[in-house]
Amino acid sequence: MTRSLPDDFLFGAATAAYQIEGAAFEEGRTASIWDAFARVPGAVIAGDNGDVACDHYHRYADDVALMKDLGIQSYRFSTSWSRVRPDGGDVNAAGVDFYSRLVDELLDAEILPWLTLYHWDMPQALEERGGWTSRDTVDRFVEYALTMHDALGDRVDIWTTLNEPWCSSFLSYTAGAHAPGRQSVHDGLLASHHLLLAHGRTISELRARDPELDLGITLNLTVAEPADPSDAADRDAARRIDGQFNRWFLDPILRGSFPQDIVEDIRRVDAPAVDAFVAAVRPGDLDTISQPLDFLGVNYYHGEFVGGRPAETAPAGDQAATGRAVGSPFPSHEGIHWHERGLERTGMGWEVQPEGLTRLLTRVADEYSAVPLFVTENGAAYDDEVVDGSIDDAERAAYVRAHVAAVADAIDQGVDVRGYFYWSLLDNFEWAWGYDKRFGIVHVDYETQTRTVKRSGAEYAGIIADRAV
Ligand code: FCB
């Protein structure tokens, strides 16, 4: 059955600064936490780093031309704090100018720029002064955000404060799997609060400058299901995943409170950390965090199928990424176990579960607010093979179709979903996995920097042209 998307539905592609730009130490840019972390032995597979990545810094004009060929309507990219305000200090004009040229190129190509201010690359100098565990970082972030608005506010209308604060707090400061690699419940909790505060402060400052801007945030959300819905321990495992992953961010942003059940769960694990967190949430903070939004970005990759006891057969996916010992990103993880349910898996070991996206969008709309939703990331890594210069990635093409159809299902059910961005335009530096995992609809040969549109890219171009799957 052919599924049509509304005429004003936006089809886009997404990337992030550290994952594609390269030019890591050129024209005034200094180290971000990812430059530092990538140099920690074992932190990134094969010792890869983003020094060169896709060399997008020098090739951005060609990359924009490629997007235009594919019919991409909007490009979701992030700006690098370390390029714009190296070490979190003074403005670097050359860094700002790069984004100005990129935006001009996009506008010339009639591609809507969709700017994300933070996709995980804080200046390392700020991490050395406490990073996201320090409230002072919030002020530094707002300064940086306003610098970007000074430079681009005349041409960029859509601003996303943060990408996936769950990753930049718990995955980074509690599990230690991402930069800066700290492993502390206390640090993850404080980071989550300060990230949210930076989001709220930035929204209110940008709104005050220009009420016409479209302002929002992107969260990575999941669908947590109990292995056996009739088993209380399994249901409780699903509740805790949902709470620590989804509600920890949705509730403060859209309801002005942290989920109390999760605060109490974490208190049983680490009471001093929760006391410090409660003290860090000052009067008025939650009002700042729960500013009205123009849109909510939802990143969806897969669901979680969990039980309260270990599974009889170990699940096939979610293997640890690196040689470095990492902890759990869930402060209250005792008694949560992943189970296998026989769904197909991607090259990341992640389950393919498109209908989960329909349920997720419906749930956010029903339980939270009528804020317009955009799927700001969705995509899959597979072990692509280049045969005679082409990449016949049928699995990725099917993944895209199935997920765009799942969005169409949510729209049919009355959910206000206004766009879909595939992750990613280009193969790129996939964090702890380095260049090992390829998510692009465009293949990148890292030796020659040659770009080749994969079959999935051609099929996505067809979906955009037809406005249907
Ligand atoms: C998301 C990130 C993005 C990319 C994809 C695969 O969590 O936002 O940078 O790594 O996962």
Boltz pocket constraint, residues with backbone or C-beta under 6 A from the ligand:
constraints:
  - pocket:
      binder: B
      contacts: [[A, 16], [A, 19], [A, 163], [A, 164], [A, 167], [A, 220], [A, 299], [A, 377], [A, 423], [A, 429], [A, 430], [A, 431], [A, 439]]
      max_distance: 6.0
